[in-house]
Amino acid sequence: RMAAAPPSYCFVAFPPCSKDGLVVFGKNSARPRDEVQEVVYFAAASHDPGSKVECTYIEIEQVPKTHAVVLSRPSWLWGAEMGANEHGVCVANEAIVTREPASESEALLGMDLVRLGLERGSTAKEALDVIVALLEEHGQGGNYYEDGSSCHTFQSAFLIVDRNEAWILETSGKYWAAEKITEGVKCICNQLSLTTKIDAEHPELRNYVRSQGWWNGDSDFNFSEVLSLADDHLACCSGRESLEKHSGDVSAQAMIDVLRDKDSGVCVDSESFLTTASIVSVLPQDPSSPCVHYFTGTPDPSRSIFKPFIFVDDVKLVPKVQSPSFGNDDPAKKIPRFQEKPDRRHELYKAHEWARSLLESDQDKGQKLMRIMLELEKQGLEAMEDILTRTEVLDPAEVVDLFYDCVDTELKFFK
């Protein structure tokens, strides 16, 4: 039985749908309910020739230079569900099921490919090229969850965005197809979405699907139809309509509102899955303006606040949204894996658990707290809008503590 892929949603909106020449990107990461996500920053780095990098399950060749990245990731693994780099590239991953059974043998996870694309690509297209080259070389596979009792495997789809364009990349084993987007609103979720508009593809893709008997070679090549298991490639995007309602005016706030919407199904809160973290990024098409990336670092965006991060040198690290590290004793690193589950909760996560129990036990108090939190978020959004509409160049000193201070203030409110 193929496990259903968790129903995450990712979005991108381009001008003129979005406002003020901004590209707006967003994702809700739907994962097992009790999984903790952390927000981590890694500075740009140079690496010695011949050095290796240890991904979640396998080791691969390192590159001479890696870009600075900020990531939201399940704290047991190496890669990320979503994140951004210092060049204004954002990548998000979706677990999908295709006709090709996903491999249980340990290789690169879709989430490792998110981080590798960000560390190695300075544009959306470069990140795509990095991901498909690594897919060809190492393949994808291994357990998507921290679960010692059974192996959950998926294929991967990616939304890769920069200030100028976006790519939707959908994969099945090492085979893939991609579509370039430069306008309108696009949404991807946990099923194939590419049809006949394919702007790049694996050179052997069509031969392979013919050899499998999935396509006769005569009809139009429709990627989703050929590779989907059943008729499950429906228009999955309930959130797209709400973004299109904002047409001409999609901002960080509009994207946040869409990600918070439980009625549409975009904000997942079900028996097995929860939106465990969210991101919204604002990428000005004008390269002299900084990109702003908002992270929750906590589950359920309808009860979390989006906190801004801007890349500058020596940006202050935020241990309060980082999970404890277990080094080589981590059950995720020992074979057999996941024999036990350590407590991975970070400080902000624990504070949110307390706030959630307050919301449930004392509605008035809980709602008052939520109003204060949203006011805090609004101040952050307004301050960022101010930075983006200014003509003078941003002074890095002004934002070096930005994310740190927001997390700190949030924790103080909880106390």
Backbone torsions as a table, in degrees:
resi	resn	phi	psi	omega
1	ARG	NA	130.8	178.5
2	MET	-87.8	124.3	179.2
3	ALA	-65.3	144.6	177.0
4	ALA	-67.7	141.2	177.2
5	ALA	-74.0	143.6	178.6
6	PRO	-63.8	135.5	-172.1
7	PRO	-80.8	70.0	175.0
8	SER	-78.5	156.7	176.3
9	TYR	-128.5	137.5	171.6
10	CYS	-126.6	147.8	-177.3
11	PHE	-136.1	151.4	165.6
12	VAL	-140.9	142.3	176.3
13	ALA	-128.9	132.4	178.7
14	PHE	-108.9	153.8	169.6
15	PRO	-58.5	148.7	2.2
16	PRO	-83.2	2.2	177.8
17	CYS	-67.8	-36.7	179.0
18	SER	-94.4	163.5	-171.6
19	LYS	-95.6	158.8	170.0
20	ASP	55.0	35.9	177.4
21	GLY	64.4	32.9	180.0
22	LEU	-108.5	139.2	167.6
23	VAL	-93.8	127.9	-177.0
24	VAL	-117.2	128.4	-175.0
25	PHE	-121.2	143.9	176.8
26	GLY	-152.7	152.4	174.5
27	LYS	-152.5	138.8	165.1
28	ASN	-101.4	128.9	178.6
29	SER	-98.1	107.9	177.7
30	ALA	-92.5	123.2	-175.3
31	ARG	-141.9	174.8	176.2
32	PRO	-52.4	140.1	-168.4
33	ARG	-52.9	-38.5	-172.5
34	ASP	-95.3	7.9	-178.2
35	GLU	-77.8	139.1	-179.4
36	VAL	-96.8	132.9	170.0
37	GLN	-107.2	142.0	177.0
38	GLU	-116.2	160.2	175.1
39	VAL	-111.7	119.7	-174.7
40	VAL	-128.3	148.2	179.2
41	TYR	-118.0	136.3	172.9
42	PHE	-125.8	126.3	-179.1
43	ALA	-69.7	160.0	173.3
44	ALA	-60.1	149.5	-176.9
45	ALA	-150.1	154.4	171.7
46	SER	-105.8	146.5	-175.9
47	HIS	-127.6	145.0	-179.5
48	ASP	-66.6	148.6	176.5
49	PRO	-56.0	141.1	176.9
50	GLY	81.0	-1.2	-178.9
51	SER	-77.3	158.3	-175.7
52	LYS	-114.6	160.1	173.7
53	VAL	-125.2	132.9	-177.5
54	GLU	-89.5	107.5	177.7
55	CYS	-85.3	-162.8	-175.3
56	THR	-60.4	-48.1	-175.9
57	TYR	-117.2	-27.2	-175.4
58	ILE	-129.0	162.2	178.3
59	GLU	-103.9	136.5	177.8
60	ILE	-130.6	171.0	178.1
61	GLU	-64.0	136.6	174.0
62	GLN	-85.4	160.1	176.3
63	VAL	-100.6	162.4	-176.7
64	PRO	-60.3	-36.5	-178.6
65	LYS	-135.0	136.8	173.1
66	THR	-117.3	143.1	179.5
67	HIS	-76.3	159.6	171.7
68	ALA	-68.1	138.0	-178.8
69	VAL	-135.9	150.5	169.0
70	VAL	-123.2	130.5	-168.2
71	LEU	-130.7	145.6	167.0
72	SER	-109.7	119.4	-172.8
73	ARG	-144.1	146.9	169.5
74	PRO	-57.4	127.4	-163.6
75	SER	-74.3	-2.7	177.5
76	TRP	-87.9	-12.6	-172.7
77	LEU	-113.8	171.4	-176.4
78	TRP	-84.0	-37.1	-172.1
79	GLY	-79.5	-141.8	-178.3
80	ALA	-159.1	153.0	172.2
81	GLU	-77.2	-32.6	-174.1
82	MET	-167.2	158.0	178.8
83	GLY	173.5	-170.9	-175.5
84	ALA	-146.5	160.9	172.4
85	ASN	-120.8	175.5	-174.7
86	GLU	-65.7	-12.8	-179.3
87	HIS	-96.9	11.3	178.3
88	GLY	76.5	28.4	173.0
89	VAL	-100.4	133.7	176.4
90	CYS	-120.3	140.0	177.5
91	VAL	-135.0	137.9	173.5
92	ALA	-132.7	152.6	-173.8
93	ASN	-119.9	146.5	173.1
94	GLU	-126.7	136.7	171.8
95	ALA	-82.3	131.4	179.2
96	ILE	-133.7	163.6	176.8
97	VAL	-116.3	132.7	176.4
98	THR	-127.4	-175.9	178.3
99	ARG	-64.8	-25.7	-179.9
100	GLU	-81.8	115.8	-179.6
101	PRO	-60.2	136.3	-179.9
102	ALA	-72.6	145.6	-172.9
103	SER	-81.9	136.0	175.9
104	GLU	-84.1	-17.4	-177.1
105	SER	-71.8	142.1	-172.2
106	GLU	-68.8	123.5	177.8
107	ALA	-142.9	-144.4	174.5
108	LEU	-83.4	139.6	171.3
109	LEU	-84.4	154.2	172.5
110	GLY	-51.5	-36.2	-178.5
111	MET	-70.1	-31.9	173.8
112	ASP	-64.3	-38.9	-178.3
113	LEU	-66.3	-29.9	174.6
114	VAL	-59.6	-51.9	-177.7
115	ARG	-66.2	-41.6	-179.2
116	LEU	-63.7	-39.5	177.6
117	GLY	-62.3	-41.3	-179.4
118	LEU	-70.6	-39.9	-177.7
119	GLU	-70.2	-25.2	-170.6
120	ARG	-114.9	-8.2	-175.0
121	GLY	-114.5	129.3	179.1
122	SER	-98.8	-0.8	170.0
123	THR	-138.1	168.2	178.7
124	ALA	-59.6	-43.6	-178.2
125	LYS	-65.4	-39.5	177.2
126	GLU	-62.8	-41.7	179.5
127	ALA	-62.3	-40.7	177.8
128	LEU	-61.1	-46.2	-179.2
129	ASP	-61.0	-38.8	178.6
130	VAL	-62.1	-48.3	-175.7
131	ILE	-62.4	-45.6	-175.7
132	VAL	-72.5	-30.7	177.3
133	ALA	-67.1	-40.5	179.7
134	LEU	-69.8	-34.7	177.1
135	LEU	-61.9	-44.1	179.4
136	GLU	-62.2	-43.1	-173.7
137	GLU	-77.6	-41.9	-170.8
138	HIS	-115.3	-17.3	-177.5
139	GLY	74.2	170.8	176.3
140	GLN	-121.1	145.5	179.4
141	GLY	168.0	169.0	-179.4
142	GLY	110.0	168.2	-173.7
143	ASN	-70.6	128.8	178.9
144	TYR	-79.9	-16.5	-175.8
145	TYR	-122.7	158.1	176.7
146	GLU	-82.9	77.2	-172.0
147	ASP	-139.2	111.9	-178.1
148	GLY	-77.4	-14.7	-172.9
149	SER	-92.3	-22.3	176.1
150	SER	-156.4	155.3	-175.2
151	CYS	-100.1	120.0	-179.6
152	HIS	-105.6	115.9	-177.0
153	THR	-123.9	148.0	-177.5
154	PHE	-143.0	162.7	164.9
155	GLN	-88.3	177.3	-173.6
156	SER	-128.8	145.4	167.1
157	ALA	-123.7	153.2	-177.0
158	PHE	-135.5	144.6	166.9
159	LEU	-111.7	119.6	-173.4
160	ILE	-121.5	120.9	-168.3
161	VAL	-132.0	141.5	166.5
162	ASP	-133.7	-167.2	-175.1
163	ARG	-66.9	-17.5	-173.1
164	ASN	-112.3	-31.4	-173.1
165	GLU	-156.5	168.6	175.0
166	ALA	-131.9	154.0	173.9
167	TRP	-125.3	133.4	169.0
168	ILE	-99.7	119.9	-178.0
169	LEU	-115.8	122.8	178.4
170	GLU	-121.5	135.6	-172.2
171	THR	-126.4	156.6	174.4
172	SER	-147.2	106.9	-170.4
173	GLY	63.2	-128.5	178.1
174	LYS	-95.8	-2.0	-178.4
175	TYR	-87.0	151.3	-174.4
176	TRP	-159.8	162.4	170.9
177	ALA	-144.8	156.6	-176.5
178	ALA	-145.5	148.4	177.2
179	GLU	-124.4	136.9	178.8
180	LYS	-94.1	137.7	-177.7
181	ILE	-125.2	133.2	176.2
182	THR	-131.4	1.6	179.9
183	GLU	-151.9	165.0	175.6
184	GLY	78.3	-164.9	-179.4
185	VAL	-117.0	134.0	178.8
186	LYS	-128.0	145.6	177.7
187	CYS	-132.4	139.1	168.2
188	ILE	-126.5	147.3	176.9
189	CYS	-137.0	-157.8	-168.1
190	ASN	-84.0	41.0	170.7
191	GLN	-151.4	163.3	-177.6
192	LEU	-63.3	142.5	-178.9
193	SER	-128.3	-17.6	-177.1
194	LEU	-71.2	138.8	178.5
195	THR	-115.6	-106.8	-175.6
196	THR	-100.9	-12.2	178.1
197	LYS	-87.5	97.5	-178.2
198	ILE	-121.8	123.2	-175.8
199	ASP	-100.7	-14.0	176.0
200	ALA	-158.8	148.6	-179.8
201	GLU	-157.6	163.1	175.0
202	HIS	-62.3	131.9	-174.7
203	PRO	-57.5	-26.7	-178.0
204	GLU	-100.7	3.7	-173.3
205	LEU	-52.1	-52.0	-173.1
206	ARG	-68.9	-38.2	176.9
207	ASN	-62.3	-40.8	-177.2
208	TYR	-64.2	-48.4	-176.8
209	VAL	-68.2	-28.3	174.5
210	ARG	-67.6	-42.8	-178.2
211	SER	-64.3	-26.0	178.2
212	GLN	-83.1	-8.6	-177.5
213	GLY	78.8	19.0	-178.1
214	TRP	-90.4	-15.4	-178.5
215	TRP	-147.3	138.6	-176.0
216	ASN	-88.6	-8.4	179.1
217	GLY	86.7	-9.0	-178.2
218	ASP	-98.0	-44.6	-176.9
219	SER	-73.4	165.3	174.3
220	ASP	-53.8	141.0	179.3
221	PHE	-82.9	107.3	179.5
222	ASN	-111.0	108.0	-170.5
223	PHE	-55.2	-49.6	-178.3
224	SER	-63.9	-41.8	-178.1
225	GLU	-65.7	-40.7	-176.7
226	VAL	-69.8	-38.4	-171.2
227	LEU	-103.7	-10.0	179.3
228	SER	-76.0	149.0	-178.9
229	LEU	-64.8	-53.6	-177.6
230	ALA	-132.5	-151.4	178.6
231	ASP	-85.7	44.2	-174.0
232	ASP	-95.9	7.5	177.4
233	HIS	-89.5	69.8	179.0
234	LEU	-85.2	172.2	174.0
235	ALA	-72.1	101.9	-168.4
236	CYS	-84.0	-5.0	-162.8
237	CYS	-97.2	84.3	178.5
238	SER	-65.8	-27.9	-176.4
239	GLY	-76.5	-19.5	-174.4
240	ARG	-65.0	-39.3	-180.0
241	GLU	-59.3	-42.2	-178.4
242	SER	-65.9	-35.0	177.1
243	LEU	-69.4	-38.5	-179.6
244	GLU	-66.7	-28.0	174.5
245	LYS	-61.7	-32.7	179.5
246	HIS	-82.6	9.2	-167.9
247	SER	-47.4	132.1	-178.7
248	GLY	90.7	-7.2	-171.5
249	ASP	-141.1	20.0	-178.9
250	VAL	-72.0	120.9	-177.7
251	SER	-127.0	-177.2	174.4
252	ALA	-57.1	-43.9	-177.3
253	GLN	-61.9	-42.9	179.8
254	ALA	-62.7	-40.6	179.2
255	MET	-65.4	-41.9	178.6
256	ILE	-60.5	-43.2	179.8
257	ASP	-60.4	-41.2	178.9
258	VAL	-64.4	-43.1	-178.4
259	LEU	-67.3	-24.2	-179.1
260	ARG	-84.7	-6.1	-169.1
261	ASP	-81.0	107.8	179.7
262	LYS	-79.0	-33.0	-176.8
263	ASP	-62.7	-34.6	-177.6
264	SER	-78.8	-12.2	-176.8
265	GLY	88.1	-4.6	-179.6
266	VAL	-69.7	-36.6	175.9
267	CYS	-94.3	100.2	-171.4
268	VAL	-80.3	130.3	176.5
269	ASP	-150.0	81.4	-173.5
270	SER	-120.9	-174.5	-177.5
271	GLU	-60.2	-43.6	-176.2
272	SER	-101.5	-24.5	-174.0
273	PHE	-122.2	153.0	177.4
274	LEU	-142.4	149.4	170.3
275	THR	-71.9	102.5	-172.6
276	THR	-86.5	-13.1	175.2
277	ALA	-168.1	159.0	-179.1
278	SER	-140.9	156.5	177.0
279	ILE	-139.4	144.7	167.3
280	VAL	-133.8	131.9	177.9
281	SER	-124.4	141.8	178.3
282	VAL	-117.9	117.4	-174.6
283	LEU	-116.4	102.3	179.8
284	PRO	-67.3	137.2	179.0
285	GLN	-68.2	-21.7	175.5
286	ASP	-79.5	113.7	-172.7
287	PRO	-66.3	-10.8	179.4
288	SER	-83.2	-10.6	176.4
289	SER	-93.0	144.3	179.7
290	PRO	-76.4	153.4	171.6
291	CYS	-83.6	144.7	178.6
292	VAL	-120.4	130.4	-177.8
293	HIS	-119.2	122.7	-179.6
294	TYR	-104.9	129.8	178.7
295	PHE	-122.1	146.1	172.2
296	THR	-88.3	-46.3	-176.4
297	GLY	72.5	4.0	-178.7
298	THR	-143.2	159.6	-177.2
299	PRO	-72.3	155.8	173.2
300	ASP	61.0	92.6	-176.9
301	PRO	-60.3	-20.8	179.6
302	SER	-72.5	-13.2	176.7
303	ARG	-123.6	17.8	-178.7
304	SER	-123.8	167.4	174.2
305	ILE	-120.9	146.6	-176.8
306	PHE	-89.2	122.7	-174.0
307	LYS	-115.0	131.5	-172.9
308	PRO	-79.2	145.9	175.7
309	PHE	-133.3	134.2	174.6
310	ILE	-127.8	134.6	179.1
311	PHE	-71.4	122.4	168.1
312	VAL	-143.1	164.7	177.3
313	ASP	-64.1	147.4	176.3
314	ASP	56.9	32.9	178.3
315	VAL	-58.4	141.5	-173.6
316	LYS	-75.4	129.7	-179.5
317	LEU	-72.6	154.2	-174.7
318	VAL	-124.8	83.0	-176.7
319	PRO	-60.5	-21.2	-175.0
320	LYS	-73.6	-10.5	172.9
321	VAL	-113.6	15.8	177.7
322	GLN	-108.0	135.6	179.5
323	SER	-74.1	155.7	176.3
324	PRO	-60.2	149.0	179.7
325	SER	-102.9	135.6	-178.7
326	PHE	-108.7	6.1	177.0
327	GLY	54.3	-140.3	-177.9
328	ASN	-75.5	-9.2	176.7
329	ASP	-82.6	-3.2	-178.0
330	ASP	-63.0	125.6	179.2
331	PRO	-58.3	-18.8	176.9
332	ALA	-74.7	-18.3	-177.7
333	LYS	-100.3	-13.4	-177.7
334	LYS	-92.2	147.5	177.2
335	ILE	-104.7	133.8	-8.2
336	PRO	-65.1	147.2	-173.7
337	ARG	-80.9	161.0	169.5
338	PHE	58.2	37.6	179.2
339	GLN	-73.1	-22.3	170.5
340	GLU	-144.0	164.3	-179.3
341	LYS	-115.1	108.5	177.5
342	PRO	-73.2	165.0	178.2
343	ASP	-79.8	108.6	-175.1
344	ARG	-100.2	8.2	-175.5
345	ARG	-66.3	134.5	173.8
346	HIS	-94.7	176.7	-173.3
347	GLU	-61.4	-43.3	-178.7
348	LEU	-66.4	-37.6	179.0
349	TYR	-61.3	-44.6	-179.6
350	LYS	-64.2	-40.4	179.0
351	ALA	-62.1	-37.7	178.8
352	HIS	-67.7	-35.8	177.3
353	GLU	-60.8	-41.4	179.0
354	TRP	-63.4	-45.6	-178.6
355	ALA	-63.5	-36.5	-179.5
356	ARG	-66.0	-40.5	179.6
357	SER	-68.2	-32.0	175.8
358	LEU	-64.7	-46.9	178.9
359	LEU	-55.1	-38.1	-176.1
360	GLU	-79.8	-31.0	-174.6
361	SER	-93.4	-33.5	-176.8
362	ASP	-134.1	89.8	-172.1
363	GLN	-55.7	-44.0	-176.8
364	ASP	-61.6	-50.3	-179.6
365	LYS	-60.9	-43.3	-178.4
366	GLY	-61.8	-44.3	-178.4
367	GLN	-69.0	-34.0	177.7
368	LYS	-63.7	-45.1	178.4
369	LEU	-59.0	-43.9	-178.1
370	MET	-63.5	-38.3	178.0
371	ARG	-62.8	-42.0	178.6
372	ILE	-62.0	-43.1	-178.5
373	MET	-62.5	-43.1	-178.4
374	LEU	-68.2	-31.1	176.1
375	GLU	-65.1	-41.2	177.9
376	LEU	-61.5	-44.4	179.5
377	GLU	-61.7	-42.5	-178.3
378	LYS	-61.0	-41.4	177.9
379	GLN	-60.1	-41.1	178.4
380	GLY	-62.8	-44.8	-179.7
381	LEU	-63.2	-40.7	-179.7
382	GLU	-67.6	-40.6	178.6
383	ALA	-62.1	-37.6	-179.8
384	MET	-71.6	-38.0	177.9
385	GLU	-60.4	-40.2	178.1
386	ASP	-60.0	-44.7	179.8
387	ILE	-62.6	-40.2	-176.1
388	LEU	-74.7	-22.2	-177.9
389	THR	-98.2	-5.0	178.6
390	ARG	-68.8	156.6	174.5
391	THR	-93.9	-32.8	-177.0
392	GLU	-75.3	156.2	-176.6
393	VAL	-71.4	142.2	-178.5
394	LEU	-65.4	133.2	173.2
395	ASP	-85.4	116.6	-175.8
396	PRO	-53.4	-33.0	-177.9
397	ALA	-59.4	-26.4	-177.0
398	GLU	-70.3	-27.3	-174.2
399	VAL	-121.0	7.0	-176.4
400	VAL	-63.3	-31.9	179.4
401	ASP	-102.4	9.4	-168.6
402	LEU	-53.4	-59.0	-176.0
403	PHE	-65.6	-41.0	179.2
404	TYR	-56.2	-49.9	-177.4
405	ASP	-63.9	-38.3	180.0
406	CYS	-64.3	-43.3	179.4
407	VAL	-65.0	-41.5	-179.2
408	ASP	-61.6	-44.9	179.6
409	THR	-64.4	-41.3	179.6
410	GLU	-60.2	-44.8	179.6
411	LEU	-63.4	-38.6	-179.5
412	LYS	-62.1	-39.2	178.7
413	PHE	-62.1	-38.9	-179.4
414	PHE	-66.9	-32.4	-177.6
415	LYS	-76.7	NA	NA
